[in-house]
Amino acid sequence: MDDRWMTVKDVAEYLQLSRDQIYHLAQQGRIPVSKIGYRWRFKKEKIDQWMDEQGVTQKQPGQQA
């Protein structure tokens, strides 16, 4: 199990997003985060799990909406 804590910069690089996007997601409560004082920290395991849950399901040919 990976219990590594990541910074906003780490998560932004890991997810290939901007730091502003990570701050925005964190402030909205849309990404798992802990705030220690004024610093945001992200558990890598939780980020991976969150990403897995973000999967988009695609409609298969012949499948009704």
N, CA and C of each residue as an Amber inpcrd file, in Angstrom:
protein
   195
   0.8490000  -1.1760000   0.0000000   0.0000000   0.0000000   0.0000000
   0.8940000   1.2390000   0.0000000   0.5320000   2.1980000  -0.8590000
   1.3050000   3.4340000  -0.9510000   0.6400000   4.4900000  -0.0770000
   1.2870000   4.8510000   1.0280000   0.7070000   5.8400000   1.9310000
   1.4120000   7.1800000   1.8060000   1.9540000   7.4380000   0.6320000
   2.6960000   8.6630000   0.3900000   1.7620000   9.8780000   0.3690000
   2.1900000  10.9570000   1.0140000   1.4630000  12.2220000   0.9790000
   2.0490000  13.0900000  -0.1250000   1.1830000  13.7590000  -0.8640000
   1.6030000  14.5720000  -1.9980000   1.1690000  16.0250000  -1.7900000
   1.9340000  16.9330000  -2.3670000   1.6060000  18.3610000  -2.3440000
   0.7400000  18.6820000  -3.5630000   0.2430000  19.9120000  -3.6250000
  -0.5190000  20.3590000  -4.7960000   0.3400000  20.2130000  -6.0470000
   1.5910000  20.6050000  -5.9560000   2.5050000  20.4970000  -7.1040000
   2.6510000  19.0390000  -7.5330000   2.8380000  18.1380000  -6.5600000
   2.9780000  16.7070000  -6.8680000   1.7400000  16.1760000  -7.5910000
   0.5600000  16.5190000  -7.0610000  -0.6890000  16.0190000  -7.6490000
  -0.8970000  16.6090000  -9.0430000  -0.5970000  17.8770000  -9.2060000
  -0.7390000  18.5200000 -10.5140000   0.1410000  17.8180000 -11.5510000
   1.3630000  17.5270000 -11.1920000   2.2600000  16.8280000 -12.1140000
   1.7780000  15.4000000 -12.3520000   1.3590000  14.7170000 -11.3040000
   0.8980000  13.3320000 -11.3930000  -0.3260000  13.2040000 -12.3000000
  -1.2700000  14.1510000 -12.1820000  -2.5040000  14.1000000 -12.9720000
  -2.4150000  14.9150000 -14.2600000  -1.2940000  15.5710000 -14.4710000
  -1.0620000  16.4170000 -15.6390000  -2.1320000  17.5080000 -15.7520000
  -2.3510000  18.1720000 -14.6230000  -3.2520000  19.3100000 -14.5340000
  -2.4800000  20.4910000 -13.9640000  -3.0620000  21.6710000 -14.0540000
  -2.3970000  22.8430000 -13.4800000  -2.6110000  22.8630000 -11.9690000
  -1.7610000  23.5770000 -11.2780000  -1.9270000  23.7450000  -9.8320000
  -3.2580000  24.4290000  -9.5330000  -3.6300000  25.4060000 -10.3590000
  -4.9060000  26.1020000 -10.1590000  -6.0850000  25.1350000 -10.2370000
  -6.0290000  24.1920000 -11.1700000  -7.1030000  23.2080000 -11.2830000
  -7.1840000  22.3280000 -10.0370000  -6.0340000  21.9490000  -9.4960000
  -6.0120000  21.1220000  -8.2840000  -6.5700000  21.9140000  -7.1020000
  -6.1510000  23.1760000  -6.9480000  -6.6990000  24.0150000  -5.8780000
  -8.2140000  24.1430000  -6.0120000  -8.6800000  24.3650000  -7.2250000
 -10.1060000  24.5250000  -7.4750000 -10.8750000  23.2530000  -7.0910000
 -10.3810000  22.0950000  -7.5230000 -11.0280000  20.8290000  -7.1680000
 -11.0420000  20.6130000  -5.6590000  -9.9370000  20.9480000  -5.0080000
  -9.8300000  20.7680000  -3.5590000 -10.7870000  21.7010000  -2.8180000
 -10.8530000  22.9450000  -3.2370000 -11.7220000  23.9160000  -2.5820000
 -13.1930000  23.5430000  -2.7310000 -13.5300000  22.9000000  -3.8340000
 -14.9040000  22.4720000  -4.0740000 -15.2150000  21.1270000  -3.4160000
 -14.2020000  20.4800000  -2.8570000 -14.4140000  19.1820000  -2.2420000
 -14.6110000  18.0710000  -3.2540000 -14.1200000  18.2770000  -4.4720000
 -14.3050000  17.2930000  -5.5380000 -13.1540000  16.3120000  -5.6470000
 -12.0860000  16.5380000  -4.9010000 -10.9240000  15.6470000  -4.9050000
 -10.5690000  15.3790000  -3.4390000 -10.1920000  14.1480000  -3.0930000
  -9.8710000  13.8580000  -1.6910000  -8.6040000  14.5870000  -1.2370000
  -8.7320000  15.3540000  -0.1630000  -7.6340000  16.1960000   0.3060000
  -7.7290000  16.3750000   1.8180000  -6.6050000  16.6140000   2.4380000
  -6.5450000  16.9920000   3.8500000  -5.8800000  18.3550000   3.9070000
  -6.3470000  19.1840000   4.8080000  -5.7400000  20.5020000   4.9670000
  -5.1120000  20.5660000   6.3480000  -3.8150000  20.8280000   6.3640000
  -3.0590000  20.9300000   7.6030000  -2.5840000  22.3740000   7.6920000
  -3.2100000  23.1230000   8.6010000  -2.9400000  24.5540000   8.6380000
  -3.4620000  25.1680000   7.3570000  -2.6130000  25.7890000   6.5960000
  -3.0090000  26.3650000   5.3120000  -2.4930000  25.5440000   4.1330000
  -1.9540000  24.3710000   4.4090000  -1.3790000  23.5330000   3.3510000
  -2.2820000  22.3640000   3.0170000  -2.4530000  22.1080000   1.7270000
  -3.2330000  20.9800000   1.2400000  -2.3050000  19.7810000   1.0740000
  -2.7670000  18.6150000   1.4990000  -2.0030000  17.3790000   1.3210000
  -2.9360000  16.2990000   0.8010000  -2.4050000  15.5030000  -0.1100000
  -3.1800000  14.4820000  -0.7970000  -2.5300000  13.1240000  -0.5870000
  -3.3070000  12.1320000  -0.2530000  -2.8230000  10.7630000  -0.0950000
  -2.8510000  10.1140000  -1.4830000  -1.7040000   9.6450000  -1.9560000
  -1.6110000   9.0940000  -3.3040000  -2.6220000   7.9770000  -3.5270000
  -2.7700000   7.1170000  -2.5430000  -3.7180000   6.0050000  -2.6630000
  -5.1470000   6.5220000  -2.9090000  -5.5330000   7.5860000  -2.2160000
  -6.8720000   8.1610000  -2.3720000  -7.0360000   8.8300000  -3.7390000
  -5.9610000   9.4600000  -4.2280000  -6.0090000  10.0830000  -5.5530000
  -6.1940000   9.0070000  -6.6180000  -5.4700000   7.9080000  -6.5030000
  -5.6110000   6.8110000  -7.4590000  -7.0300000   6.2480000  -7.4410000
  -7.5730000   6.0610000  -6.2520000  -8.9330000   5.5450000  -6.1090000
  -9.9390000   6.5330000  -6.7170000  -9.7590000   7.8150000  -6.4360000
 -10.6330000   8.8500000  -6.9700000 -10.5970000   8.8480000  -8.4960000
  -9.4030000   8.7210000  -9.0670000  -9.2710000   8.6850000 -10.5250000
 -10.0130000   7.4820000 -11.1030000  -9.8900000   6.3230000 -10.4630000
 -10.5960000   5.1340000 -10.9320000 -12.1070000   5.3660000 -10.9440000
 -12.6000000   6.0920000  -9.9640000 -14.0300000   6.3710000  -9.8470000
 -14.5070000   7.4060000 -10.8620000 -13.5950000   8.1530000 -11.4670000
 -13.9560000   9.1970000 -12.4180000 -14.1840000   8.6400000 -13.8190000
 -14.0080000   7.3420000 -13.9910000 -14.1440000   6.7360000 -15.3130000
 -15.4670000   7.0730000 -15.9710000 -15.4170000   7.3090000 -17.2640000
 -16.6090000   7.6240000 -18.0400000 -17.0460000   6.3530000 -18.7470000
 -18.3220000   6.0260000 -18.6000000 -18.8340000   4.8540000 -19.2890000
 -19.3010000   5.2820000 -20.6680000 -18.9340000   4.5050000 -21.6670000
 -19.3040000   4.8140000 -23.0250000 -20.4380000   3.9100000 -23.4660000
 -21.3370000   4.4740000 -24.2380000 -22.4590000   3.7270000 -24.7650000
 -21.9500000   2.7590000 -25.8270000 -22.3260000   1.4990000 -25.6990000
 -21.9470000   0.4790000 -26.6700000 -22.8970000   0.5360000 -27.8620000
 -22.3980000   0.1960000 -29.0590000 -23.2770000   0.1940000 -30.2350000
 -24.4990000  -0.6890000 -29.9870000 -25.6860000  -0.1620000 -30.3300000
 -26.9170000  -0.9120000 -30.1620000 -27.5010000  -0.8150000 -28.7620000
 -26.7940000  -0.1620000 -27.8360000 -27.2510000  -0.0300000 -26.4440000
 -28.1190000   1.2180000 -26.3270000 -29.2440000   1.1050000 -25.6260000
 -30.1270000   2.2420000 -25.4330000 -29.5970000   3.1310000 -24.3150000
 -29.8700000   4.4270000 -24.4270000 -29.4190000   5.3880000 -23.3980000
 -30.2220000   5.2890000 -22.1400000
